[in-house]
Amino acid sequence: MYAYDELDRTIINERVSEFRDQVKRRLSGELTEDEFKMLRLQNGVYLQLHAYMFRVAIPYGTLSSKQLRALAHVARRYDRGYGHFTTRQNIQFNWIKLAELPDALADLAEVGIHAMQTSGNNTRNVTSDQWAGVAPGEVEDPRIWSELLRQYTTLHPEFSFLPRKFKFAITASDHDRAAIKVHDIGLRLYKNEAGETGFEVLVGGGLGRTPFIGKTIKPFVHGHDLLSYVEAILRVYNQYGRRDNIYKARIKILVHELGIEKFAQEVEEEWLQMRDSALTIDDAVIEDIRSRFTYPAYEKLPHMPDELKKAAHDPHFEAWRKNSVALHKVPGYAIVTLSLKPVGGPPGDATADQMDAIADLADKYSFGEIRVGHEQNLALPHVARRDLPALWKALDKIGVATPNVNLVSDIIACPGLDYCSLANARSIPIAQELTRRFANHDTANMIGRLHINISGCINACGHHHVGHIGILGVEKNGEEFYQITIGGRADEKAEVGTLIGPAVPYGEVADVVEDIVEAYLALRARPDELFIDTVKRLGVEPFRERVYATR
Amino acid sequence: MPLVKSGKITTDIFAHVADDAAIPGDGAILISAARFLEDAEALSRRVGRTGVIWPNNRDVDDLVPYLERLAVVALLFPTFRDGRAYSQARLLRERHGYRGELRATGQVLRDQFVFMLRAGFDAFEVKKESDAEAFAATVKRYSVFYQPTGDGRVTALHRRMQLRHSESAGQ
């Protein structure tokens, strides 16, 4: 955990009083809605279909139990008793009253949480691997650098009014759980031949209306130069990114229009003029940030404790363990994923009571720490393996032990037309129906890893382009229709999915998905060939033939 | 539109001269970039003080040869949501060493004052009277800053290092 100091706390508190003043001026009419809009967006406040929506940042997906309780408190006190975890390590509350927002922010500030820049045309919450610091084989903890970037991007005086939103993601593992290739800037931490820490920098990835996979702009930027290099990219973008058309304003369009070589050259020229500046991060500063991350005092524990051997006789426990428990870098410990995808539930939602219970379990079993992943699930990152059976019982009791992590019912979905004023179609009911269709754990397990992503409109908050199966809601003659793609993925081999056929009406989506899965089962070379690999090997055509033969 | 300089509302001594109006031989004037570039050499050497209103879609590099002779550079915020002038301001101050008046003009509102100050602006043509009056109070909103810019404010990262040093010195 990163511990805020007095300086961090001061900034958040000053931000809260500033926003309190802005809300007051809006309510008194001194600020017009047009003037206020950008100010509230920069504090995470959207106007949705029914009410204001409030998006709170969970930087690099790390939460303390105290912070999670504060989120539960906000859900209970200011909202309707639940929150929605998003694909960018944020949590959203859907029923907030404008006049109460400053109080909600003040309550969160007490535990070092804020909503700064969770929307608006500025640098957004810096996201990272939810297993950062505990994943076996990780180069080093990427959260040190995420925190440096969090501070650097917070209230930046030059880049708070960019052409469009701007998102960073960082990973330090070979397997990319942070989806860095679909971010405006993606950073892959690694060590060069001299053993120095640095980053492969990718730029111009993004989903939305025009999806692009990020391109490498520089194969190695030394850690010391990270901020100056990032500043050079942002400065080029701030000056030359398009501002005439909101749909062409993301950096991906600038990179695409200039070409990556030309863009890289512009950035390089800018960077060479400022690389030796106050932005250079010296080792002492890095160590200072590192020293404020606390790590658990792990014990020496057995990999196969008696408790685990005994519980292995319970098939339900075993199904959950095999699905939701991952290896930890420290022997005797495990990373446990908590599924927020119960059968029939809206993906990513958690009630205030669940949040409180999870905070208690984190205190008891995970050194008080919780993680949030972009797949809209939570994780307890430091669980002693001997505690797994007891933890499982407790998680099952509160409904977050569905053994479907990474399986077909572990669906990513945006709020869709049920909440969002931008949406063309509903997302949540589609996800709910699919979880019912694939509720049988043995079937889901037999299907294997399969990510379904659903967006209710072209803005792609549900990351449909990079779902193994992607579902996009569109509107056709006043009706909800859905375009379906297959073959997308968001990891280190990121690709945008390919359309499988004509859009289908709301009522047929689940049938089509079932048919795609049927086709896969018939087409796969071996039981362990994953859906995504079968699509890669065969292309879309054999799927199209089978699924659309009778349509 | 009130002008705020040195933290106070003040009278603007620079006359805005339209592109088709005659330029007076002396007296302080503010003219458009297009007008200025027509005869930059002569205009930057006129007896009276000269300032230029520079658009936010033109590189400030074109202005660099004349910076020492300019009394004002006014950068534009066509709407407060268009942040290009922040980059221009920092480049002028931090890269090109411009020390004259750097004026923010256009939709200049209270909630951008701190960002503008940090980017190097020291004069503000403020859209609303009430915002201009609130200038002094507004710029005190923040006391801690994460980013180094040319305004010389110590960043949180460095303040922490200083605190560490003083702690260890005290031990």
Interface residues (C-beta under 8 A of the other chain):
Chain A: D5 L7 D8 T10 I11 E14 S17 E18 Q22 E30 E35 M38 L39 N121 Q151 Y152 T154 L155 H156 P157 E158 F159 S160 F161 L162 R235 N238 Q239 R243 Q273 M274 S277 A278 L279 I281 A284 V285 D288 I289
Chain B: F80 R81 D82 G83 R84 Y86 S87 Q88 R90 R95 L109 D111 V114 F115 M116 R118 A119 S130 R141 Y142 S143 V144 F145 Y146 Q147 P148 T149 T155 A156 L157 H158 R159 R160 M161 R164
